[in-house]
Structure formats: C-alpha cells, structure tokens
C-alpha cells in the first residue's frame, strides 16, 4: 500500500517531522515502511531544480510566424519580465489568439533536467536555448511525462487557479510516498486516514476529522427505504449493512490534477471524476465503494422504483464484470442484484451493464459491509483480485459505509456538479454490540516488564479512539468499531506497548541461569541423515506438502492405484486446484523438482526428508490420534550423466540403479545396517519392472529403490534417460538404526589369517541371488564371514534358462589357522547344502 506524505498531512500536522523518522517510528509500531519514494525533491531519480523548475502563469497565446502547429505563449514566471516560449501543446494551440488567460502551468528554464516527452521510456535531457523555426526559445511549459509524473506524453500540466506564481515546483507537487507492507487482517490500516490516526497517536498530535463529517455538512439523513430505491438483504449473514446514496445531475469528465496525482502515487489509474472519487474515498477511509448508473438499475416486476437485492447467487448464474469477463457463480457467492438480475459481485467487482459511462447523469452510490471470509472465497474461486476484495477480506469497519458514502457524495457534488439527495438508504441488519473489555492498568506492567503510568496508558487508548471509563485499578474500555481485532485485555496491552514504543523498553539480562538444553532426538536423527546425504554429494530440496491430486494418479501407469497406507487428505477450500491434496508420497515433489532443474542442468542428484499425510482408518482419540497420520519419509533421485574423477571428465554414462545403490549402502553403513539389510526383487507401480528392489532390515520394510517406470517418466516430461530413485520409511530406518546402536558389540578379533576363494554356482534364471547368498552363509556358519556376489553370467556354457552366480568367499576361524582339509570340508558342506536346497550346481568351466 502506497500513501503520499502530502495526503497524510491533510489529517495530521507532521510538517516538522523528517520523513525518515516518521517511517522508522511507524515501522517500530507495527506498520512496516518498506520503501520511501521521492518525487521532485533531492534524492529522486529526477529532482526538480527549485531555481529552474517553477510555477508560472500563461497570459496569452499567439501564432508562430513560421509554423502551423506551434504557438508562442507569454509566460509570467515571477521574473522582472515575461518570457515567450514556443510550444505545440494541443490545449494551448486550441486557444491561439486569446489573451488575459491566467492559466497556471509548470515552467522550466534553460539548464533544467527533464525527461524527453517524445522518447520512448524515460530518457533524461537538459533543456537548452534553441531557435525553433526562427524563434528563440529559452524555456518551456511542461507536461507530466517531462516531469516524470506519467508514462505517456499527452498535454501540459495545468495547476490549480490559486497556485502562486514563481515558487519552486517542489513546494506544489513535490512529495514522498511511503510504501507499506502491513501484514495481518488489519483493514483499518489499509487507508490514509487509518495511518493518520496511528501517526497522531504516536506523535501526540491532533487528528482532523473533516472527512468523517461530510454527512453533517450535507445534512444527509438515512432511512431504511428511501423513495428512490428499494433495498433488501435476503443474506444478512453475508451482508451486515448496505447503504445507497443518490447524486443527480453529475457531469462525467476528468478529475482534477491533485486527485489524479494522489491516485497515481497510491498506485491507481485515473479514469473519470466519478470512478476516481470512489477510488479516492476507498484509499482515504478504507471503505470500498461502487457507483452505478442509476437509470441502468431495474425495478422488481410490478415495482415503481429500481431495486437492490443483496442475495446469494443461484448455482450457475452468470454476469459479465467490469473487466469484460463472463463470471459463473456458485451458491456460496454473494451478489448485488436489481429487479432483473446481478449487477455486481459483492465486495469484489461491479457488473459491466450498470457501469458509469460518459452519458451517466444520475449515480447510485453503494457503500456496504460484507463478510470477510465470503469475499475472500469469492475472489479466490473467481480468480479475481481487486483493491476492494483485498480490503473487505481484511475486515472493514461496519460503521463506515454511511460515512464514506457521504464523503464520496460530497466530492461528487463538488467535482462533478452533482446534487446529493438528502435522504440515503441504510439497511443495517447486522449491527454489532460494542465490545467492552474489563482492563487493569497493572496488567501492562506485568506483561511488558516495564512501568507505563496509567495516565499514559489512558492517553494512548484515547488517542486510538478507545473509550476509557472508570478510574483506579479497574477500567471498562469500549473498543471502537474499526478495531475488529481487539477483544481481550492483552490486546489492549499490545496497543499500549507499540504506541509507547518498543525501542523505549530498557535492555535487561536474565537474572537466572538458562535451563539445560533438552535434546530433540528425532530432529538430531533427521539432521544426521541430511548431513550424510549432503556429504555424499546430494542437494536437499523442500517441496510443497500440498500437491495436485492428479500427480498421484500420474505415478501409476494404466488404471493401477498408488500403494498408500490410507486415504488422502483433501482441503475443503484450497488456494488453487494444484494445491488441494496433502501428499501421501514424496515422489511428486522430487519428480517436479527434477523436471524444473533439468531445464538448466544435465545432472540432478537430490533428496528430500519430509512428512506425508493420510487418514487413519480407525483413530483412537484416547491414544491422542487425530485421524491423520504424518510419518516421515526419505526420497532420493539421481539422473543425468555420471561424472567421473578429475582425471576422467569424459564419463558420460548415465547414472542408474547401481549408482543409487552405492549411495544407499554408504548410508546404511553409517547406521551400522549394511550387513543387516536384505535386498530382494521388489514390485512398485512407479518403478521399472525388473529394476526395483525391496529393502528390509529384520521385519521392518524400509521401502523400494530402483529406476522410474518409463511411462511415469514420460508423463512427468522427464528426458529419456534412467531416473534412479527411492522412497523409504524414515521412521523404520531410524528405528532399525537405534536397535543396531543398542545391540552393537565388538566381536572377537581372530589372530589367524583368513582364507579367500571364489565359488561359481549355476542356478535357475528365476533364483534370486540373495537366496543363494543366504544359503552359503547359513551352511558355512560360523567360519564363512563374507559371501560377496561379484559376477553374473548367462550364456551357452551354462545352458538356456540358467545363470551363473560367482561369489567371493572369506573363511576365518577365531581359534586356529584353517588348513587345506578344513577348507575342503567347509566347501563341500556349502556345495551339498545349495544343491539340496536350491538345486544349484558348481560351475565347472
């Protein structure tokens, strides 16, 4: 939100306060000023030289002696003599031959730095004296573009008639614009007057109430049913209040320069005087307004006057909004309708058919209050973000509509020549009871740890328009209608603290020793996994917990279902369709991240540690179960060319399953689980058939590791190369690691040398190598200390349907050196066992 300082000064006198000090004080009080934009003053991108760029007065316009499209203007700039300048301004060209004009303009003398009005963008140039078709011109009258106040060149600037001549332009149009970033549902701070109220309280200055008193100045009186409109609110839960004011005889045209500049500096585009006034009052007081062409509103069937009915939409009802887009509504959206149908989306945007046009003469001005959650939902569902919807979504004072309507009507009478109907319509079915808080001044001292005198507390609350009743130790504080966020005594303490100034709190040290740090074992274990994987060369990612439901379906080719332990958790009111379901697997996140990075990189190696979410079939409230499980998972993904050593930079073979297996084995080794892990053929719909392993430790299943299914790779738009990935149950991994740590012991170290030999066995093609390895170790216990598979052969030497598995065996006894006979006996026992149990044969050649 942007607020010009000159506008703020209309309501509180802060002329003696430097803008930097003001911004710092506001930021410390909770209204963060992100930036200060300087216009005209030193420090601006184009400062206006106070000696060379001033106000002036055009006295007469004469023809140029040698140019058909140029004129000569006589300018009084406050100097000893008048100056003749050459210009082609359309408005002055149209007044050629006129004298005694007294038009107030902006005058720039030679040497002034301006923007080139005819160049694209903002190009600075220095004004030089030059002859224009034989006439010397040492100065010029300026446009908004040349001063940096507009993006396009149109006409020169005309200043108000009461502007003095010869004063520096900075004194007239120079300004600072405060750019606020106000977080939270504080609708009362989304306007100039709201910030002015805070400034007045912070600096102890009086607050001018002129914009709030327009109704009294107009003699405006409100009734439920005025004679010019029929009002009805069938949905009072969504519209607590609706007011309507009629202004007749308006003349549509441009708004005055001062209003246009304020709107532009606040980030809004001027349109015409009526629309600009509604925007101006919204920025001034925080109440969004809407102007209807009164004669476009229809009566109910058989009615004698136009009608406004604030109701819920019929499902499927349609209307074209001001942005010329046809909107389709559901039954939860609130509409402003007349006797014939919708004319506006309540709190968001008006309808195209009833907008104010150049031919409009009578305006019906809407100022209402809508339920903030309904406005938020409507804006979100329609994907329609507006200044009005933003303010209503942060809650607006329900007492403000009539005040703001009167203020806008007053400006329409002043700036558009309208006549305000003295009776306004006001339906107020949701009028709230004022909130009263029992408050003890001593509470502030107890909570804040500093002493703030009760008199200062009372002054602060009074300055913020709280009504403080009572004396002594117990007060009754009535909350003003605009503070919808204050309902507890501690809220009053917060108001007192921020206006008193957090920077005024003394610096103190803790008197007692800090308590001992309690270990967070689950977090430490997670961090250990992260550190190990980062040390292995992977990059950590953090993906969204909310995913597109379609992503889970994309993980399963065909009509299969994702193997998940429970039903998905979906959001009732998601921010977007692609963020409507809690993830049950980490795979969509790592695949989406891999896709995004592969647009710029050829190799991706990443991992994620995070929680998944699914429903529990039968939660036990007594055990603290909420119905949703949130276990931790680990996911790793590798794809792209394998990077060789520094001396082998040309290794372009792709990363595959075995690269990932090597990383996983390193991880398991660090957790003392490598020898306990069991690898077997796995099946998972997201993994490539035949290139997937299931890993277990004891009775715990860690998860699957393998290469991504080609169809899944294709649907996630990944390149045609192997994508190795895993998803493991991190809880199971860490539980197994704890058990291994608890049962860890150092075995007997043999003093005798090991014996190494190779054994090749021919088995059926379908026989898992893991089963053969287990049989060898079991048969050779306790002397077989290692059986490592180092070769697989398929070919004519072993026959069709067979394969050869070669193992490197290590024999070692803790009590003696193994001799040749011992080894032969052990080998024979192993061969007999595998022949009997698995049908294996020793490969002869």
N, C-alpha and C positions, 0 to 999 in steps of 0.2 A: 504494500500500500504506500502510495506516494502522497505527501502533503506539502504544498508550498508554504514556506515560512510566512510569506505576506498574508496568506489566508488565515493562518493560525493567529496572527497578530490582530485580526478583526475582533477576537473574542477575549484575548488576554494580553495585557501590555508587557511585552518582553523585549522592548527595543534596546534595553541596556544589557542584555544577556548575550554573550557571544554564542554563535550557533554551535560551535564545538562543545561548549559547556552544556548547552541545552541538550544536545544529542547524548552526551555522556550521562547526564542526570536521568534522562528518560530511559536509557538502556539499563542503568542500575535499578530503576524502578520496575523493570519487567517489560518495557516496551522497546525492544531492540531496534536501534537505528543501524541498518546495515551499511548505508552509504549516504553521503551528502552531495547532491548535485548542485553545482554553482552555475548560475545564469547571469552573465553580464559582468559580475564582479571579478577582480583579480583572482586567478586560480581556475577560472572557467576555460574551456577549450578555446573559446573566442571571447576574451574580455573586451568590454566596450570602453574605449578610452574616454574618460569623462570630459576631456577638453575637445575631443574631435567628434564625438557622437552625442548629440544633444536633442532636446525637443525644439521644435520650430513651428512657424505658422505660415501657411501658403496664403498669400494675399490676392494674387491674380494669376491667370493663365493666359498666355499669348501664343500666337503661332510661331513656329520656327521658320526663319526666312528661306531655308533651303532643304526642308524635309517635310514630307506629307504626313508621316506617322509620329513625329516628335513635336513637343511643345516646350515653351520656355515658361518657367514658373518663377514668380517673385516671392522670395522667402525671407521672412523676418526670423533670424536665428538668435536675436538678442545682442548682436554686434552694433557697431556705430552706423553701418549702412546695410541696406538689404542686399541679398545675393540673388543672382539669376542662375538657375540651374536648368540643364537640359534633361528631359525625361520622356519616356514613352509609356508611362503608367496609363492603363486604359481609362481609369476613372477620371484622371485629370485631363486626358485627351478629350473626353466627352464634355468637359466644361471649358473648352477653349473659348477665349473671348470674354470670360466672366471675370469680374473684379470684386473687391471687398468680400472675399470668401471667408477668411479667418478659419482655415482648416488646419487643425493641429496634426503635425507629422513628426517623423524621425528624420533628423538632418545629420549627414556625415560630411565632414570637411576632408580635404585632401590630406593624405597621410594615414587615414583611418584604415584599420584592418577589417575587412568584411568577407563574407562568402560570395562567391561568384553566383549570381542568380540564374545565369544561363548555362552553367556547367552541371553535368550530372553528378549527384552526390554533393559532398561539402568540400569545396575547393577554396582555400583562402587566397585572397589577393589584396594588395594595398591600393587604395584609391589614389589615383594620380590626376593632376590637372591635365586636361587634353582638349583639343578642339574637336567638336562634333559637328561635322558638315559646316565648318567655318565659324562656329560659335564656341568661345572658350567656356569650359565648364570645370569649375574647381571643387564642386560639391555635388551631392545628390540627395534626393529624398529616398528613404529605404523601405524595402519590403521585409516581410517576415523571414523569407528564405535568406536574404542577405545578412540578417542578424542572427541566423541560426535558430529561429523560433518555429520554422516549418520546413518540411522536406521538399516542397514544391514551390515554384515561383508563381504567384498569382497577381496580386496588386500591392500597392504600398500600404503601410500601416497608417490608420487614422486613430489618433489618440482622443480621449475624452475632451469635450469642449473646455472643461475647467483646468486643463493641464497648463501649467505655467510655461512660458517661452524661455529658452536658453538655459535650462537646467540639465545636468548630465542625465542621460537616459537611464543610467543605473538607478537613479532616485525614483524613476517612474516604473520601469519594467524589470529592473534587476531583482534577483530573488535567489533563495536557497530552497532546494527541495529535499525534504527528509524522506528517505526510503526505509519504511518499517518492515520488519519481519515479526509479526505478532502471532505467536503460537497459542493454540488453545481456543476454546469456544467463547471468545470474548467479543460478542457482537458490538458492545458499547465502545470498543476501541477501533472499530472499522470506519471511523469518520473523523472529520476535522474537529467538530465540537467535542467529541469524546476525548481526543488527545488534549484539547484546550482545557478541559475540566481537570485532567491529570496535571497539566503544567501549572494551572492556577493553584492546585493543592501543593505541588512540590515547591513552588517558589513563594507561596503565601500572597498571591495576587488575586484581586477581584475578578470574577468571571462575568462577562457581559452576556445577558440573556435575551438579547434582541431577537435572534431567530426563533426563539420559543414563544414569542409573544405576538406573532402575526395574527392569530385568531382574534385577540383583543383589539388590535389595530383595525382589523377588517369588520369588527362587530359580527363575527361569524357565530352562528348558533347551530347546534347539532340536534337532530331528531332521528328517530328510528326509520321513519318512512317519509322522506321529503316529497314534494309534489312533482319533481322532475324524473324520479327513478323509483322503481320497485325493487327492494332489496330482500334477499332470502339467503339463509345459510343452512341448508339441509345437513351439512357435515361440520357441526360446531367443534368436534374433537380435533379437526384438522385446520379450522379457521376460527380462532377465538374472537377475531374482530375484523370488521370490514367497514371502511368509510368511503364516501363518494362526495366529491365537490364539483360543482358545475361552474365553468367560466365561459361566458358567452362573448362573441364578437372579437375573438383573437385574430391577429394578422400574422400569418406564418412568414418568417424571414430569418436572417442570420441573427444570432445572439450577439451582444456587444463584445468588444475586444477583450475586456477584462474577464468576462466569463469564459470566453473561448480559451484564453491563455491559462486560466486556472484549470479548466478541464484537461487541456493538453498536458500541463505539467503534472496532473494527477494520473495521466495515462489513458485518458479517454478522448475520443474523436468528436469534435463538434459536428452537429447535424443541422438542427434548426432551433429557433428560440424555445419552442415548447419541449422538444425532446431534451435539449440541453438543460432546461430548468429542472426537469425530473432527475437527470443525472447529477446536476449540481446539488440539489437538496439531498439526494442519496449520499453523496460524498460529504456534505456538510453535517447532516444529522444522523446518518446511518440507517434511514428508513427508505427502502426501495419503493419507488412509485411507478405508476403506469398511466399513460394518457391515452384515452380512447377518443376517436371521433364520435361525438355524442349521437350524431344522426345516422351512424352505421349500426348502432345498437337497436335490437328488435324487441318488441313487446311480446308478452305471452299471448297465446291465442285468445282473442277477446279482450285483451288488456288495453288500457288507454294511455300507457306510458312505457318507455323502454324498461327492461328488467335486467337485473344482475342476480344470478343464482350461483352460489358457490357450492359445488357438489362434487362427489366422486364421479370419475369417468365411468362410462359404460365400457365393458371389455370390447376392444376392437374399435372404439370411437376414434375418429381422425380429425386432424386440423393442420393447416399449414401455418407454421410460425413465422415470425418476422424475418428469419434467415431464409425463407422460401423453401423450407424443407417440410414435407408432409410427415407429421408425427402420428404414431399409433399408440394409443393409451391402454393401460390395463385398469382393473377395478380398484387399485390402491392409489391411483394418481388423483390429485385434486385439480379441478378445472374451474375457471371463471367462465360462466355461460350467460348468454342472454336468452330471450324468448325463443330463439331459433337454433341454438347450439353453442359450441365452445367459441370463446373469443380470446382466451389466454390460458396458458399453463400456470397455475397459481404459484407465485413466488419465483418463477423461472423466466418465462418469456411470453410476450404478447402474441396475438394472432395477426396474420397478415391482413385479413379482411377489415379489421377495425382500426388500423394504424392511422396516426395523424399524417395527413398529406398537405400539399401546398394549398388545396382548396378548403381545408378544415376551417370552420368558423367557431364552432362550439366544442369545448373539450370537457369530457367527464374524467376527472382525476381520481384514480384509485390509490388509496393508502390503506394497507391491511396488515394483518399479522397471521402468519401461517406456522403450523407445527414444524419445527426444525428438522426432525427426522424424516418426515414425509417429503420435505423439499429436497433433502439430501438424496433420498432414494430415487425420487423422480429425476433429478439431474443425472444421477448415475445410470439409471436404466435407459434414459433417452440419450445418454452421452452428450449432454447439453450443459456446458459450463458457462455461467454468466455471473456478472457482478451482483445481480440481485440474488441469485441462488446461493452464492457464496455467503452473503450477509445473512439471509434467512437461515442458512444451515448452521450459523454460529449463534443463533438466537437473538431476536430483536425485541426491544422494549415494547410490551403491548400497549403502553400508554402513549407511544409516539405517533401512531398513524394520523390522528386528527391534527396534532401539532405540525407534523411535516406537511400534511395536505394543505393546511392554511398557509404555511410558509411558501410552498410552491405556487399556490393560487395568488398570493400577494405579488410574487415575482412575475407571474403571467400577466397580471394587471399592469404592472409597471413596465415590463419589457415587450409585451405583445399587444398592449392596448385592450386587454380583455376586461370584462365586468364580472366580478365574482358574485354568484348567487349567495345571499346572506344565510341561507339555510342549507346545511350539509347533512348528508345521510350518515348514520353511525349505528351499526348493529354490533353489539358487544356481548355475545352470549358467554364468553369465556373469561369474564373479568376476574382476575385473581384477587385473593385476600392478601393485603400487605403482610410480608414476613416480619415478625418481631422476634429479636434474639435477646435472651437474658444474658447480660455480659458483666463480668467483673474486671475492672481495670488491672487488678493484680495478676490476672491470667497472662497478660503480655509479659510481665516481668518474669514469671515462672517459665514460660515457654522460650523466650528470647534470651534470657540470661543477662539482660541489661535493664536498667531502670528508665522507663519513659514516664514522665509525670502524667497523672490523669488529665490535667488541663491540656497538655499537648495531644494526648490521645483523643480527647473530645474535639479539639480544633481540627485534627486530621480527619476524623469521621465526618464532621460538619462540612469541611471543605469538599469532601467527596459526596455531599448531599445525603448522608445518613442523618436520620433524625434521632438525636440522643435525648432520652427522657430519664429523669432521676438524677440523684446526687449520691455521694457516699460510695459504698462498696458494691452496690448493685445498680446496674443501669438496664434500661429497656431501650434497645436500639432498633428502630424501624428501618428496614432496608429499602432503598429507593427502587423503583420499578425497573430501572435499567440494569441493576445488578442481580441478574438471574442466577449467578454462580455463588452468591453469598447466602449461606443458610445456617452456619454453625459459629459458635464463639471463636473457634480457631481461625475461621475465615476473616473475622474482624482483626485478629492479631496480625494476620498476614498483610492486610491493608495498612495497618499502622506501621508495621516494620518497613515495608517498601517505601512508604512516603517519608518516614523518619530518615531512612537511608541506611542500607546495609553497610555502606562504606564507613558509617559512623560507629559501627559496633567495634568495641576495643578488641585488640588481639590478646588472646589468653592461651595458656598452655594447660594441658590436662594435669590435674593435681596427682592423680593416682597412676600407678604403673599400668601399662597396657595388658590386657588379659592375654594368656598364651594363645598362639595361633592354633586353631583346630584343623587337623588335616582333612582335606577333601579327597578321599581315596579315589572315588570314581573319576574325578577330574584329573588327578595325577596319572591314573592309568590311561585315560584318553590322551593326555599330553605325551605320554611315553610312546604310544602308537604313532602319534603325529611326528614326534621327533625321529623315530626310526624310519618312517617312510620318507620324510624330507631328506634324511641322511642318505637314503637310497636313490635320491635324485628325482623324487616326485614333487609336483606342485599341489598344494592343498586348495580346494575350492569350497565355497559355501553356496549352495543353491537354494531356491525357494522351497519352503515346506508345502506351499500351495501350488498345485500343478493343474494342467489341463487333463480332465478325465480321459480324453482321447489318447493321451500319451501311454497310459497303462494298456489300452487296447492295442496300441502300435507295438508293444513289446511282445505280443503273442501273434505269430503268423496264423492266418486262417481264422477259424472260429474257436480257437482254444481259449482257456481262461488263465489268468495270472495266478500262479500258486501263492496265495496270501493267506495268513492265518485267520483273517477276519474281514468283515465288510468294511468298505471305505467310509470315511467321514467326510460329508459334503457340507458346504456352507449354505445357509438359507439365503443370505443376502451378499453374494460375492461382489468384490470390486470389479471383476471382469470375468468372462466365461473361462478364460485360460488360467484363472486362479480360483477355481471353485471347489477343488477337492484336495484334502490332505493326502500327502504321498504315502503309499504303502511300500514303496521301494525307492532306493536312491538312484536306480538306473536312469530314469528320465532326466534327472538333473545332470549326471555326468555325460550322458549322450548329447544333451543340448549344449552343454559347455564345450564338449569336444568339437561339435559342429561349428560353433561360433569361433573357436580358436583355429580350426583348420582352414578357415578362410584366409588367415595371415601366416600360419605356421605350417610346416610339413610334418612335424613330430610333436605329439602330445603325450605327456605322462603325468597323470593327475590322480588325486584321491580325495575322498570326502568322508568325514566322520559326522554322522547326524542321526537324528531320530526319525522313525517312521511312525505312522499313526493308523490304527484300525480299531474297530469295535470289538469288545469282548462279548461273547455270546451270552453269558450269564454272570454279570458282575456281582460281586459280594460287597455291599456297602459296609458291612461290619469290618471287612478287611481293608477298607479305605479305597476300594476300587470304584472308579468313576464311570466305568463302561467303555473307556477308551484306553488302549494300551499304547505306550510310547517307547518301545525299546530302541536301543542304539544299534546302528548298522555301520559297516565299513564297506566302501566301494572303491575299486581301483580300476583305471583304464589306461591301456597303452596302445598306441597306434602310430604309424609312420615309420621312416627308415631307422634301422638300428645304427646308432652312432658308434664308430669304432674308437680305438685309442688315439692318442695324439699322433702316433706314428702310422695310423691306419685310417685316415679320414675318408676313404672312399668306400666304406662299408655301407652299401645301400640296401642290404637285405631288410625286409620289413620285420618289425617287432611282431612276435607271435606268442603263442601259448607258453612256450618254454622260457621266454624272457620273463613273463609274469610269474611263472612257477619258481624261477630262480629268486625273484624278489620276495615271494611268499615264503620260501624256505629260509631266507635270511631273517625274515620277521619271526617265523616260528622258532628259529634257533635262538634268537634273543630272548624268547619267552620260555626256553627250555622245553619246547614242544615238538621239535623236529623229529625225534625218534618215536614220539607217541602218536604223531599224526598218521592217519591212514587215508590213502588215496585210492579211489575206485571210480569206475566208469559212472558218470552221472547223466541225468536227463533233466533238462530245463528248457521250456519252450523258447526262451530268449537266446539260448546258446546254440552254437553249431552242433548238429547231431554228430557224434563220434569225436568231437573236440571239446568235451566237457567232462570235468572231474568233480566228484563229490568228496569233500574233505571232512573227516570226523576225527575227534580225539576222545577215545573211550566211547561212551554212549552219547556224547554231545556232537551234534552236527554243526560244523562251522558255516557251511554254505557251499556254493558252487564257484568254480573257476574254469574259464575256457575262452573260446572265441565267439564273438557275436554272430548270431544267425544271419546269413546273407540277406534274407527278406527284411529282417529288422533293421539291418544296416542300410538297406535301400530306403525304407520308409522314413528313417531319420536323416536321409540325404547325406550320408557319410560316404567318403570316397571308396572305391573298390580296392580295398586292402584289408588285411587282417586287423580286427579290433579285439584285442585281448582284454578281458575284464573279469572282475569278480564282484560278488556281493556276499558278505559274511555277516553272521550274527556276532556283533562285537561283544555282547553280553556273554555268549558262550565262549568266545576266545579268551576273554579276561577271566571268566570263572575257571577255565582249564588252566590258565597261567597261574592263578592263585593256588590251585591244588598242586600243580607241579612245584611251585615255590615252597609250599608247606611240606611236601614229601621229598624234597630234594636231599640227597645224601651222597657222600663221596664213597664210591665203591673201592674195593681192594685193587691196588695197582700191581699188576703182575711184574715180577722181576725177570720173567722169561720172555724170549723173543717170540713175536707172532709168526704164523706161517700163512703165506698168501698163495692162493691158486685160483684158477678160473674153472668154471663148470658151465658147459653149454647143454641145455635140455631142449628136446623137441616136444612140443605140446600142440594140442588142438588150437586152431586160429582163435576160437572163442574164449580160450582160457585167459583170465586176467593175470597179468604179470604179478600183481600184488598177492594173489593166492599162492603162486609158486614161491615167491619170496617168503611169505609166512610159513609155508611148509618146510622150506630149507632151514629157517632159523629154529622152528619148533623141533625138527628132527635132530639138529646139531647142538641143542642146549646141553650144557652151558658153555661149550667150547667155541661155538660159532658166534663171534662178536659182531660180524658185519656181513651182509649179503647185498651187494650193490649191482643193480642191473646196468650193464654198460653197452649192450648191443642187442638188436633185434634183426633177425634175418628171415626173409621169405624168398623161396626160390626152388628150383628143381632138385637141389641137394637134400631138401627136407620133405619134398612132396607137396601135392596140392592139398589145401585145407590145413596145413601145418605151418608152424613158425618156430624159430629157434631163439631161445632166450639165453643170453650169456651173462653170468653173474660173477663178480669178483668177490671171492670168499676170504674171510680172515678168521684163522683159528688161533686161539690163545688160551693157555691154561694158567690159572693163578698159582698152581702148586708145583709144576715141573715143566721142563722143556719138552715139547711134543716131538716124538721121533717119527720115522717114516711109517712104521707099523701103526702108530696111533692115528696118523693122518689117513692111511688107507682104510682103517676100520671105521673112522668117522665118515669118510667119503662114501663108503659102502652103505652105511646106515642111512645117509641122506638120500642116496640113489634109490634104495629099496622103498623108502617112505614116499618119495614123489612118484615112483612107478605105481605103487599100490593105491595111493590116494588120488592121484591126478592123471594116471596113465601116461606119464612123461617117460621119455627115453633119452639116454645120453647120446648126444650128437657125436658120431664117430669121425666125421670129416667136415 
